[in-house]
Amino acid sequence: METGRIVKVSGPLIVAEGMANCKMYDVVQVSAKRLIGEIIELRGDKASIQVYEETSGLGPGEEVYSLGEPLSVELAPGLIEGIYDGIQRPLAKLKEIAGDRIERGVYAPAVDHEKKWEFVPCVSVGATVEAGTKLGSVQENVLIEHKILVPYGVKGVVKEIKRGSFTVDETIAVISTEKGDKNVCMLQKWPVRKGRPYAEKLSPSSPLVTGQRVIDTLFPIARGGVAAVPGPFGSGKTVVQHQLAKWADADIIVYIGCGERGNEMTDVLNEFPALIDPKSGQPLMKRTVLIANTSDMPVAAREASIYTGITIAEYFRDMGYSVAIMADSTSRWAEALREMSGRLEEMPGEEGYPAYLSSRLAEFYERAGVVKVLGGKGETGSITAIGAVSPPGGDLSEPVSQATLRIVKVFWGLSASLAYRRHFPAIDWLTSYSLYADRLSEWYAENMGDEWLKLRAECMKILQEEAQLNEIVRLVGMDALSPSNRLTMETAKSIREDYLHQNAFHEVDTYSSLKKQENMLSCIMTFHYLALDALEKNIDIEDILELPVRESIGRAKYIPEEEMDKFEELKKQIKSEMSALSEGGQI
């Protein structure tokens, strides 16, 4: 163990001498308190160390001990339902040890090393295995089967395989390799800054259904895709992230609260155990891992939290699961980078951010994707990464937003004006985009039919026409518009208020399946097409807009998923009222 001595303390950054034999990103323990840190710069025998805990009281001359290994996470049964800080310390365990405020130098292993898990093997003695081959599984909870895989770098023949209850440290298999026998346990360690290997990266081809109509209909994200949610303060970024974490069609959710307010993480911790997963009927927490590094926690650990989260996501991806990772927010992470860069006295880039900001963001987002897993015989796993961006003052020209937009393929731009009008999710349909929409059209055509693609295209067209007509309305008023243009404005209003507006706190409206979305949009567009026909028959636009069925269309969002037949009744009502109007009868 290399031992050095502190020569300088500058906030979370310390400089130690006598560290000539250390390597970049080695983990160190600082002073007699054994504070955890990481080497981020080496100059001669001096090492600059970012300390993941409060450094007050440290002074020159105190000892620094290098552990000779990079910052790593523990990967084993027991991760699901876990709540960790930025360097994977279990917060529940730390509370038992130290109380409500984490004391310095307190350490607890990420997973329980005493608990026994029931291991069920799926290979037999004599089987040839390689990295990523499934040896067996542990039923972690009612939802998640935790697959135990051969560690990376191990290839050979199974010499011994056990069945029964074991702790994560006990040997469950012995593999005979070219370099001798290798004991395999359920615990793996992996350096957080290094992506886990895979057999092949694939192109995303299916959507990640979120249950949020504005996203699924207009700006879909592919399973294995990357998205950014930029927006000013108060525009609903965190609520959008929460909604995606709750309802996204993923097997496992990794939620990273990176530098966010403590009360927002408290909401997550209180809500997730109470929320019921619509697919399984079990609490959502049973497929969730939370990483809470709030704004009052040490800034250096905030920088590590993103890597901790994506490494855990990759571990479950390697089991063949679809994982969604929410990073809230990457702006706070970039601020941590900027602070550490400033203390290292590096040459600042734009707005003081380090010159390597773009490459670090790309490193994070590039670890998402759909892959063929190692040893999986063609089995695939995926990570979908969704990052919130908090530009100061809502200015999207600032460096973090611009660097993110160059990387991601989905941009859900949140609008302050929509938020002030209480339109949530406040995703602006005129500035947002999804580069996956065309690629996913084949999936939609196959699974939803061509009608869905037509409805989506018509919906976007009407919203864009409304934006152009608004200029005329502002100049000369609504009465100057032709009847067909007035109808376009009214249909756009219906799309905005009855379809795109969604109440996250209403038990029915909070989630809409693709089938329900298609039915809702179909009802709005059926009214629009029949109204156009009525206008051609010289029926007054006011009579059309006063039809009672319009109120029923507005309430369609509250039709439960199990009562889809009501949409057919609604379409019949639209047709009968339009028909009666055309024939000049009473409605």
N, C-alpha and C positions, 0 to 999 in steps of 0.2 A: 504494500500500500504506500503510494507516494505521499509524502508529507511536505507541505510548504507553510509559509507564514504570510499573514496579511500585511500589506504595506500601504493600502489605501482603501477607504470606504466611501462610496458615493451613492447614497440611497440603496437601491437593491443591487447595485454593482459594486463588487469588491475586486481588488487586484492583489494577487498573492505571488510571491517569488519562491524559487526552489521547485518549480513545477515542470522542469525541462522534459521529463519522460512522459508527460501526460499527452492526451490527444484531444482534438476538438470534440465537443459535446459529451466528454466524460462527466459523470455525476460525481460531485464532491460533497463532503460533509464539513461544515464550517464551524469552528470553535468547539468548545466543550459542550455546547448546547446541541451539536450535531445538526445544524440547520442544513436543509437540502439545497444544493445549487448545481449549476451546470456551466462548464467552460464554454465561452462563446468567442474567445479570442486568445491567441498565443503570440507572444513576442519575446523571443529568447527564452529565458527561464521564467518569465512572468506570464501569468494566466489571468485574463479577465473573466470573472465568474458572475453570472446572474443568479441571485439567491431568491428562492421561491417563498421565502418567509420574511417577516419584519427584521430589519438589520440594526435597529436602534440598540445602542449599548456595545456594539462590536468596535474593536479598535485595533491598531497596528500591533503586530507581534503575536496575535492569536493564531493557532494552528489550523491548517486546512488539510483534509485527508481525501485523496482521490480514490474512488472505488474501482477505477480502471474499466468502467463499462458505461455505455450511453444510457440516457434516460429511457427507461423501458416500462411497458405496462404488463401486468399479470393477466393472462388470458386463460380462463378455466371456468368450469361450472360455478354458478353463483354470481355472475355478472348481471344477469337480467334482474330488474327491479332495484339495481344498485344506484346509489346517489353518491357521486364522487366530486372531489374538487379538481382543479386543473391538472394536478399531477397524480391523479387516481388514488388519493387517500379517501377511504370511506367515511363520509361525513357523519353517518349515524354512529359508527364506532368511535370516532373522535369525540363526539358529544358525550358518550358514556365515559370516556377517559378524562376529558378536560372541561366538560360543561358547554354552555351556549357559545362562548367565545373560544376559538381554537388557540391554544397556547403554542408558543414557539417550540420547535424540537419534538413535538408530539408525532408519533408515527404509528400506523397500524397497517397490516397487509391489506391489499385491495380485496382479496377474496378470503373467505374463512378457510384456514388451513387445518382446522380441527374437525369440521363437519364431514360426515361420510356420505358419499353418493353411490347410488346403486348403478354399477356399470354392467351393461349388457353387450358382450362382444358380437361382432358380425363377421369376423374372419376366423379362420382356423389355423392351427399349427401347420407350417409348411407353405403357407400362402406367400407369394411374392408381393411386397408392398413398396411404395415410394412416397415421397413427400406429398401430403394431401390425401392419401388413401384413408378411407374411413375404417377405423379399428373397431368401433362400437359406439354406443351412445348412452347418455344419461338423460332421464326425463327431468329437466330442470324445474318445470312447472306444468300446469295443464295445457299450456299452449306451445311451449318451446321444447323440442327435442334437441339437446346439446350434443352435437356429433364430436367425437374425439378423433382427431386426425393425426396421421404420422407427421412429426415435426419436419420443418424445412431442413434439407441437407441429409436426411436419413433415407437410405434405400437398402433393401435386403429381404431376407426371408424371416417370417415369424417363427421364432424358436419357442416362445411360450406366450400364452394369452390367458388372462384370468377373468373370472366372473364373480361378482359379489359387491360388497360395500367397501369403498376405499376413500381415503382423503385425497386431496388433489396432489399431494407429494408422493403418495405410495405408487410403486411400480404396478402397472396393469398389463404390460406386455414387454417381452424381450425380443429385439429384432437383431438377427445375425447379419452384420454388414461386413464389407471388405476390411474395415478397420477394427473389427472385433464386435463383441456383443454390445448393444445399446439398450439401456433400460428406458422405457417410455412411461411417463406419468400423465395425469390429466392436465397438469399445469404447463403452460408455455409462456415464455417471456419474449417480447418483441420490442426493438427500439422504435420509438414513436416517429422519428423523423425519416424512417426508411419504409417505403411502401412494401406491403406483403406481395410476394410473387404470384403469378397466375399463368395459365397455359396460353391463353390467347384473349385479346380484347376484341369485343364484337361491337357492331353498330347498333344503337338502340332502335327497337322496332315496335314496341308496344307502349301505350301511355301509362303513366302512374295516375290512377283515378283518385282525385282528392275529395270529391263530393262538393267542391266549391264551383258554382255554375260559371262564373266569369273565367275561371281558370280552365276547367275541363272543356268548355265550349269554345272560347275564343283564343286562349293562350295555353294550350296543353303542354305539359312537361312529359318527356319520355321516361320510362323506367330505365335508370342508369344515366339520366341527364343531369344537367346543372342549371340552376336558376338563381337569379338575384332579385331581392325585394327591397329596392331603395325607396326611401321616402322621408319627409321631414318629421320632426317631433310631433306626436299626436295623430299621425295619419293611419295608425293601426298595424304597423309592421309586426309587433309581437303577437297581436291577436291572429293575424294571418298565419304566422308561424305555429301558434298553438293549434289553430284549426287544421293545418296540414299534419301536424304531429298526431292529432286525435284521429283524423279520418282518412289519411292517405292510405292507399291500398298497398301497404308494405308489411312484410312479416315482422320486422323489428324496427324500432325507432330509436335513434340516438339523438338526444336533445342537448345541445351545448349552450348554456347561458354564459356568454363570454363578455364579462364586464357590464352585464345588465343590472338594473336596479334589483335589490334584494326582494322587494315586495312582488315583482313579476315572477321571480323564481318560486316564491312562496305560493303564488297562484297555481303554478304548474304542480308543485308538490302536493297541494291540497286537492286540485281538480283530478289529476290523472288516476289516483286510486279509486275515486268515486265514479269516474266515467266508465261506461260499459262499451266495450268494443262491439260494433254492429255485426261483425262477421262471426265472432265466437261466443258473444254473450258474457265474456269474462272482463274483469277490470283491465283498462288499457295499460296499466302499469306492468302487467304480466308479460308485456312484449317491449318494454321500454328500458333504456339506460339513460340516466340523467347525469350530466356533468355541470355542476354549478360553480362558476367562478365569478362571483358578483363584483360590483364595482368597488366594494370596500376591501376586497381581498388583495394580496400583493400583486402588483402589476406584472411581475415576471411570470407568475404562474398563469396569468391570462394568455400570455404568448404560447405557453405549452398546451393549453386546454384544447385548442383546435386539433393539434396533432394526436393528443390522447383520444379524442372522440373519433377521428377518422381511422385510427389503428384498430379500435374496438369494432368499428363498422366493417373494416376489412376482414377481421377474424370471423364474423358471422357471415359475411359474403362468401368466404372460403368454404363454408358449410353448405352453400347452395341457396342461401336465403336472399330475399329482396330486402335491402336495408335502406331506410330514408334517414339522412342526417340533416338536422336543422342547426345552423350556426347563427346565433343571435347575440351580438352582431359582429361582423368582420371588421367594421369600423373601429370598434373598441380594441379589437386584436391588433389592428394596424397602429392605433395610438400607443399600444404597449411596445410594438416594434420601434416606433419613433422615439419613445422615451429611452429605450435601451440603446438605440443607435446614437442618440445625443450624448448619453453618458460615456459611450465608447469614443466620443469625439470623431465619429466618422463624418465624411463630407456629406452634408444634407442635400437631398434632392428637392423636388417641388413641395412647397409648404412644409418643409422640414422633415418629410418622410424620407426614409433611407432609399438609396438608389435601387436597391433590390426588392422594393415593395411588390412590383408586378410579378417578378419571378417567384416570390414566396406565395402570393395569392394563387398563381398558376399551379405551383406544387401541390397546394391543398385541393383545388378543384379537379386537377388531373387524376387524383386518386379515386374519383368517382368513375362510374362506367359499368357496362355489362361485360362480364368475363366468363371464359371457360375456366373452371377451377382446376387446380392441380390434382391429379389422381382421381378425378371425378368421372372419367369415361364420358366426356362430353357434357357433364352437368354444368349448368350456368348459375351464377350468382350476380347480384347487382348492388350498386350503391348509387342512390340519387341524392345529390347535395343541393341544399337550398340555403343560401346565405342572405341574411338581412344586412342592409347597408344603411348607415345613419349619417347622411351628409350634413354637415353643419349648415343650418338655415335652409335645408332642402336644395342646396346647390349641387346639381349632378355633374358639374364640370370639375369638381374637386378630385384629387388624384385617386382616392380609393374607389370611388364610383366608376371613374373612367377605366382604371385598371381592371376592375371586375367585369365591366361591360365588354371588354375586349376578349374575355375568357368564356363567359357564360353564353348559352344559346336561348335562354328565356329571360325576358325582362318584364317583371310585373311592377310597373312604375306607379307608386302610390301618390295620390293627388291631395294636397292640403285643402283645395276648394271642395272636392267631393267629401272629404272628412268633415269639413265645417258644415256641409249640408246634411250631415248624418247619413251619407250613403256609404255603407260598408258591405263587403270589402271595398276600400277606396281605390281600387285598381283602375287607372285611367285607360279606357279602351282605345283612345286616340294616340297615346304615346307608347303603350306596351306592345310587345311582340313576342312571338315564339317561332324559332327557326326549325322546330320539330314538326310543326303543323303539316307541312307537305309530306314529310317522311312518314308520318303516322296515318296519312289518308288511306293507305292500303289496308291498315289494321281496321280503321273505322268502316271502310267499305265492306270488309269481310265480316266484321262482328256487329255492326250497327246498320249496315245497308247504305245505299247511295243517298237516301232521303236525308240522313243526318248531315252529310257534307253539303247538300243543297241548302238546308236550313241554316247551317253555320255561315255559309257564304252570303246568304240573303240578309242574315242578321247583321253581319259586319257592314254590308253595303248600306243598309238603312241607317245605321249609326253614323257612318261617314257622311251620308247625304244630310242627316240632321245637322252635323257640324257646319256644313256649307250653308244650309238654309238659315241657321241661327244668325249669320251675318246680315241677311236680308231682314229678318224679324227685328233685329236690334235697330236697323235703320228706319224701316217703314211700318213695322208692326205685323202681327199674325194675320190680320184681315186682308193684307195685300197678297197673300199666297193663294195659289190656285187650289181647288179642292183636293187634287191628288197630292200636292205638296203638304197641305194641312194633314192629310191622312198619314203621310210619311212621318211628320212630326209627332203625331199622336201614337203611331206604332212604335217609334223610337222611344217615346216616353214610357210606353208599356213595357218595352224590352228593358229599359233602365230600371224602372221602379218595381215592376212585377217579376222580372227575371234575374237581372244582374244584382239587384239589391238582395242581400241574404242576411238573416238575423242569426248571428253565432250563438245567441243565448236562447233561441226557441227550440224546443225539443224535436220538432219536425223539420223546421226550415234549416237547421244547422247543417244538415247533410242531404244531398240529392244524388241518387244513383244516376248513371248515364241514361237509363231507360226513362226515369222521371224527367230528366233534363230534356230529352227528346220530345216527350209528351207535352211538357210545358211550352216549349218553343213552337211545337207544331200547332198548339191551340192559338197562340198569338199570331202566327203567320197565316193560319186558316182564316182568322178574322180579317187580316189585312187583305188577302187575295179576294175574299168574298166582298169586302168593302169596295175594292177597286172595280169589281164587276158591277156593283150597285151604282157607283159613280158614273159608269158608262151608260147606265140606264136613267141618268139624270135624277137620281135620288139625292136629296139634300144631305150634305155632309153632317149638318147638325143632327138630323134624324138618325144617321148611322152612329154618331158618337154618343147618342143618348140611349142606345140599346141597353137593357138591363144586364145582358150577358157580360158586358165589360167588367162589371163588378165581380162576377164569378171568375173571370180570367185573372183578375188581380188577386183573388184568394186562392188560386190553384197551387201556390207554393206551400200551402198548409195541408195539402192532401197527403196522407201518410203513404209510405212506400207500399204497404200491403193492400192499398185500395186503388190500384192503377186503373181499374175499370171506370172510375169516375171521370177520367180524362176523355174516354169515348163518349160518355154522357154529355160532357161539356161541349165536345165538338158537335154533337147532335143538336144541342141547344143553340150553338152559334149558327148552324145551318138553318134551323127552323125559324129563328128570329130574323135572319137575313132574308129568307124566302118570304116570310110574311110581310116584311118591309117592301120587298120588290113587287109583291102582288097588291100592295096598298091596303093590306088587311090590318087588323088590330093585333097587337102583341100582348 
